[in-house]
Amino acid sequence: MPATPIRTALIGLSASAITSWAADAHLPAIQSPSGQALMQITALCNSSVAAAETAIRTYHLGPATVKAYGNPDDLAADPTVDLVICTTRVDKHYPTVLASLRAGKSVYIEWPITSTVAEVDKLLSVARASGATVAVGLQARFAPPIIKIKEILRSGRLGRLLSTEVRGYGGTGARDVLPTGLKYFAQKEVGGNPITIGFGHMIDYVQSVVGDVIPGTDQVHTQIQRPEVRILDPQTGTFVDTIQTDVPDLLSLHGTLAESPYTVPGASLLACFARSQPYPGDPLLSWTLNCESGSIRLTAPAGISLHGPSTISVHHHASDTVEEIEWTWSKEQSEVPAKARSVQRSLINFAVGNPEGYVSLEDAAGRARQIARWLNA
């Protein structure tokens, strides 16, 4: 544990942001008792110094102790900043963190890493050259339900995994509508959309438990079911535009998992993700792991992000009985709102230098390459 709190800068904590992930997740995580013992916010960087100053006032961060920056290069040159957390729009990640990586600062980048695999590879190269330590926000791997399922599977009590099926829904609140601020979700080139974000997080935590699909065995089908997307102005409640999207709103995947002590040869993974709502009464996430002597099921009615209540059960084949499995948030995670809990765990592990508790840039780069290949198949 660091002797003094790590001097931390946030990029993207804005008073006028369309999305509020920085305010809803990162800020509460850092300001929790556990977070404050390790990290201290000393700088904000936004599109301008004035915007950063407004955010400092809005979130009551203290103008006397928190510096305001309007340029990521200026932030990177500040020797009193040790850790930089980037929560901007995906296509801004690369230019926003590049200077800090070159300066050798620790950097936490929200997922997706960048818009392109080429940019991911460049960040990897720069980080290796400077010695910077980098984490990526694939924090759902460390959500207690995922850890519990991993524990059950790898204990061997149900035998080895034969197959696994996961179905998720999400991305936006409506099937064919985007708010004005998220219009870019309909543009694949930006890199941030319901597939890369929603499906990306889901398939990452699934594979963190069962292992990765073997390249070359994976078959992917994508579809744009609703090519026209209506753009809604949230302020007036009126539709202001209709655009064509090139981002799939349905992706299905079938592949083979590598053999392991907990996986039989030829085990299958089936995944389906839709930017829509499920049939009434069905959960937003349903995941089943079929093993030799039983099955594990996770259902999350509130969504694939696992912020809300989730239920884990085990069907024991021999007795034909179903066992409900208990899981809980840690004491530290209970200090913060649900959206901040997995983020808090990853940030704390990153701050104390525990590589088992966060996803490294090298690891996340592999996932980025995998999803890019599937999305462009």
C-alpha positions in Angstrom: 0.0 0.0 0.0 1.4 3.4 -0.9 2.6 5.5 2.0 0.7 8.5 0.8 -2.4 8.7 -1.5 -1.5 8.5 -5.2 -1.9 11.8 -6.9 -4.7 11.2 -9.4 -6.0 13.1 -12.5 -9.4 12.4 -14.1 -9.9 13.1 -17.8 -13.6 13.3 -18.7 -15.3 14.2 -15.5 -17.4 16.9 -17.0 -20.3 19.0 -15.7 -22.0 18.7 -19.1 -21.1 15.2 -20.2 -23.7 13.1 -22.1 -22.7 10.0 -20.3 -22.0 10.1 -16.6 -19.7 7.1 -16.1 -16.9 9.2 -14.5 -19.3 10.8 -12.1 -21.3 7.7 -11.4 -18.5 5.2 -11.1 -15.0 6.6 -10.9 -15.6 9.6 -8.6 -17.5 7.6 -5.9 -14.9 4.9 -6.1 -12.1 7.3 -5.4 -14.0 9.3 -2.8 -15.0 6.2 -0.8 -13.2 5.6 2.4 -11.2 2.8 0.8 -10.5 4.9 -2.3 -9.4 8.0 -0.4 -6.8 6.0 1.6 -5.1 5.2 -1.7 -5.9 8.0 -4.2 -6.3 11.8 -4.1 -7.7 13.8 -7.0 -5.2 16.5 -7.8 -6.2 17.4 -11.4 -8.9 17.4 -13.9 -8.5 17.6 -17.7 -11.4 18.5 -20.0 -11.8 20.1 -23.4 -10.7 23.5 -21.9 -9.4 24.9 -18.7 -12.8 26.6 -18.2 -14.6 23.3 -18.6 -12.3 21.6 -16.1 -12.8 24.5 -13.6 -16.6 24.2 -14.0 -16.4 20.5 -13.2 -14.2 21.1 -10.2 -16.9 23.4 -8.8 -19.8 21.2 -9.8 -18.3 18.2 -8.0 -17.0 20.2 -5.0 -13.4 19.1 -5.5 -11.7 22.2 -4.2 -10.1 24.7 -6.6 -7.2 25.3 -4.2 -6.1 21.6 -4.4 -7.3 20.4 -7.8 -5.6 21.8 -10.9 -7.6 22.4 -14.1 -6.2 21.4 -17.5 -7.6 21.9 -21.0 -4.9 19.9 -22.8 -3.7 16.3 -22.1 -0.1 17.3 -23.0 -0.1 19.9 -20.2 -1.4 17.3 -17.8 1.2 14.8 -18.8 3.9 17.4 -18.1 2.8 17.9 -14.5 5.2 16.0 -12.3 2.8 16.1 -9.4 0.3 13.7 -11.2 1.1 10.0 -10.8 -2.1 8.3 -12.1 -4.3 9.4 -15.0 -7.8 7.9 -15.4 -9.4 8.3 -18.9 -13.2 8.2 -19.2 -13.7 10.2 -22.4 -15.5 9.1 -25.6 -13.7 6.1 -27.1 -12.3 7.9 -30.1 -10.7 10.4 -27.7 -8.9 7.8 -25.7 -5.8 7.5 -27.9 -4.9 11.2 -28.2 -5.9 11.8 -24.6 -3.6 9.2 -22.9 -0.7 9.1 -25.3 1.3 11.9 -23.7 0.8 10.5 -20.2 2.1 7.1 -21.4 5.1 8.7 -22.9 5.7 10.4 -19.6 5.7 7.1 -17.8 2.6 7.8 -15.7 0.3 5.1 -14.6 -2.9 5.1 -16.7 -6.3 3.6 -16.3 -8.3 3.6 -19.6 -12.0 2.8 -19.8 -13.1 0.1 -22.2 -13.0 0.0 -25.2 -9.3 0.9 -25.3 -9.4 2.9 -28.5 -11.2 3.1 -31.9 -8.8 0.8 -33.8 -6.5 -2.1 -33.2 -3.6 0.0 -34.7 -4.1 2.6 -32.0 -4.1 -0.2 -29.3 -0.8 -1.5 -30.7 0.7 2.0 -30.6 -0.3 2.5 -27.0 1.3 -0.9 -26.1 4.5 0.1 -27.8 4.6 3.5 -26.1 3.9 2.0 -22.7 6.6 -0.6 -23.0 9.1 2.0 -24.0 8.3 4.3 -21.1 7.7 1.6 -18.5 4.2 2.9 -17.8 1.8 0.6 -16.1 -1.7 0.5 -17.7 -5.0 -0.9 -16.6 -8.2 -1.2 -18.8 -11.7 -1.0 -17.5 -12.9 -4.5 -18.0 -13.8 -4.5 -14.4 -16.8 -6.9 -14.6 -14.3 -9.8 -14.5 -14.0 -9.0 -10.8 -17.7 -8.6 -10.0 -18.6 -11.1 -7.1 -21.1 -13.1 -9.2 -18.4 -13.7 -11.8 -15.8 -14.7 -9.2 -18.3 -17.0 -7.6 -19.1 -18.8 -10.9 -15.4 -19.2 -11.6 -14.9 -20.6 -8.2 -17.7 -23.2 -8.6 -16.5 -24.3 -12.1 -12.9 -24.6 -11.3 -13.5 -26.4 -8.0 -14.4 -29.5 -10.1 -17.5 -30.3 -8.0 -19.7 -30.4 -11.1 -17.1 -32.1 -13.3 -15.7 -30.4 -16.4 -17.4 -27.9 -18.7 -19.2 -29.4 -21.7 -20.7 -26.2 -23.2 -21.8 -22.7 -22.2 -24.5 -20.4 -23.5 -25.0 -16.7 -22.8 -27.6 -14.4 -24.1 -27.6 -10.7 -23.3 -29.6 -7.6 -24.3 -28.7 -4.0 -23.8 -26.7 -1.1 -25.2 -29.4 1.6 -25.1 -32.9 2.0 -23.8 -34.7 1.6 -27.1 -34.3 -0.6 -30.1 -34.1 2.1 -32.8 -33.5 5.3 -30.9 -30.4 7.2 -29.8 -30.2 10.4 -27.9 -28.4 13.3 -29.6 -25.3 12.9 -27.5 -24.9 9.2 -28.4 -25.5 9.6 -32.1 -22.0 8.3 -32.7 -23.2 4.8 -31.4 -24.5 4.4 -35.0 -21.0 5.0 -36.5 -18.7 2.0 -36.4 -15.6 4.1 -37.0 -15.9 5.8 -33.6 -15.2 2.5 -31.9 -17.8 3.0 -29.1 -21.1 1.3 -29.7 -23.4 -1.3 -28.1 -21.4 -4.2 -29.6 -17.9 -3.1 -28.6 -19.2 -1.9 -25.2 -22.1 -4.1 -24.2 -21.2 -7.3 -26.0 -17.5 -6.6 -25.3 -17.9 -6.5 -21.5 -20.2 -9.6 -21.5 -18.0 -11.8 -23.7 -14.9 -10.7 -21.7 -16.2 -11.8 -18.3 -17.6 -15.0 -19.8 -14.2 -16.0 -21.3 -12.5 -14.9 -18.1 -14.3 -17.9 -16.5 -14.4 -20.6 -19.2 -11.3 -19.6 -21.3 -11.0 -18.0 -24.7 -12.5 -19.3 -27.9 -9.9 -21.0 -30.1 -9.1 -18.7 -33.1 -10.3 -20.4 -36.3 -13.1 -22.3 -34.6 -15.2 -19.2 -34.1 -18.2 -18.5 -36.4 -19.8 -15.1 -36.1 -23.0 -13.7 -37.6 -24.0 -10.1 -37.4 -27.1 -8.3 -38.6 -28.4 -4.8 -38.7 -32.0 -5.4 -38.0 -33.0 -1.8 -37.8 -30.8 0.2 -40.2 -32.6 3.5 -39.5 -32.0 5.0 -36.2 -34.1 7.9 -34.9 -32.2 10.7 -32.9 -34.0 12.0 -29.9 -33.4 15.4 -28.2 -33.7 14.6 -24.5 -34.3 18.2 -23.7 -37.4 18.6 -25.8 -38.5 15.0 -26.1 -38.7 15.3 -29.9 -37.0 13.4 -32.7 -34.6 15.7 -34.6 -33.1 13.3 -37.2 -33.1 9.9 -38.7 -29.8 8.3 -39.7 -28.5 5.1 -41.2 -26.3 3.0 -39.0 -23.4 0.6 -39.9 -23.2 -0.9 -36.5 -24.8 -4.4 -36.1 -27.6 -4.6 -33.5 -27.4 -8.4 -33.4 -24.3 -10.6 -33.0 -24.2 -14.4 -32.5 -21.0 -16.4 -31.9 -20.3 -20.1 -31.8 -16.8 -21.3 -31.1 -14.7 -24.1 -29.4 -12.9 -23.7 -26.1 -9.5 -24.9 -25.4 -9.2 -28.1 -23.3 -8.2 -27.5 -19.7 -8.5 -29.1 -16.3 -12.0 -27.8 -16.1 -13.1 -28.0 -19.8 -13.5 -31.1 -21.9 -12.0 -31.3 -25.4 -14.3 -29.6 -27.9 -16.4 -27.7 -25.4 -18.6 -25.2 -27.1 -19.3 -21.5 -26.4 -22.5 -20.0 -27.8 -23.2 -16.3 -27.3 -25.9 -13.9 -28.5 -26.2 -10.2 -28.0 -28.9 -7.9 -29.2 -29.3 -4.1 -28.9 -32.9 -4.4 -27.9 -35.1 -5.5 -25.0 -35.9 -9.1 -24.2 -39.3 -10.7 -24.3 -41.4 -9.4 -21.4 -40.4 -11.3 -18.3 -37.1 -12.6 -19.6 -33.8 -11.3 -17.9 -31.4 -9.0 -19.7 -28.7 -11.6 -19.1 -28.9 -15.3 -18.9 -25.8 -17.5 -18.8 -25.6 -21.2 -18.4 -22.6 -23.4 -17.9 -23.3 -27.1 -18.7 -21.0 -29.4 -16.8 -20.6 -33.2 -16.6 -22.6 -33.6 -13.4 -24.5 -30.3 -13.1 -25.2 -26.9 -14.6 -24.6 -23.4 -13.3 -26.9 -20.5 -14.2 -26.6 -16.8 -13.7 -29.5 -14.5 -14.4 -29.3 -10.7 -14.1 -32.7 -9.1 -14.7 -31.2 -5.6 -14.5 -28.6 -6.0 -17.2 -25.3 -7.4 -18.5 -23.3 -4.8 -16.5 -24.1 -6.8 -13.3 -24.8 -3.6 -11.3 -28.2 -4.9 -10.1 -29.3 -8.0 -8.4 -28.0 -11.3 -9.9 -29.0 -14.8 -9.1 -26.7 -17.9 -9.3 -28.1 -21.4 -9.1 -26.8 -24.9 -9.6 -28.7 -27.9 -11.0 -27.4 -31.1 -9.6 -28.1 -33.8 -12.2 -27.9 -36.8 -9.9 -30.5 -35.5 -7.4 -32.4 -33.4 -9.9 -32.3 -30.6 -7.3 -31.5 -26.9 -7.7 -29.3 -25.1 -5.2 -29.3 -21.4 -4.8 -25.8 -20.0 -4.4 -25.2 -17.0 -2.2 -22.8 -14.2 -3.0 -22.2 -10.7 -1.6 -20.4 -7.5 -2.3 -17.4 -6.8 -0.2 -17.5 -4.3 2.7 -15.5 -1.9 0.6 -17.8 -2.2 -2.4 -20.8 -1.7 -0.2 -19.5 1.8 0.6 -20.3 3.0 -3.0 -23.3 3.0 -5.4 -23.8 -0.2 -7.4 -22.3 1.3 -10.6 -19.0 2.1 -8.8 -18.5 -1.3 -7.1 -16.5 -3.2 -9.7 -14.7 -0.1 -10.8 -13.7 0.5 -7.2 -12.2 -2.9 -6.9 -10.2 -2.6 -10.1 -8.9 0.9 -9.1 -7.9 -0.2 -5.6 -6.1 -3.3 -7.0 -4.3 -1.1 -9.6 -3.3 1.4 -6.9 -1.8 -1.2 -4.6 -0.1 -3.0 -7.5 -2.1 -6.2 -7.4 -2.1 -7.4 -11.1 -4.5 -10.2 -10.3 -7.2 -7.7 -9.6 -7.2 -5.6 -12.7 -6.9 -6.1 -16.5 -3.6 -5.1 -18.0 -3.3 -3.3 -21.3 -1.6 -6.4 -22.8 -4.5 -8.6 -21.7 -7.2 -6.2 -22.9 -5.4 -5.7 -26.2 -6.0 -9.4 -27.0 -9.7 -9.0 -26.3 -9.8 -5.8 -28.5 -8.2 -7.8 -31.4 -10.7 -10.6 -30.9 -13.8 -8.4 -30.9 -12.5 -6.4 -33.8 -12.1 -9.6 -35.8 -15.6 -10.7 -35.0 -17.2 -7.3 -35.7 -15.5 -7.1 -39.0 -16.0 -10.7 -40.0 
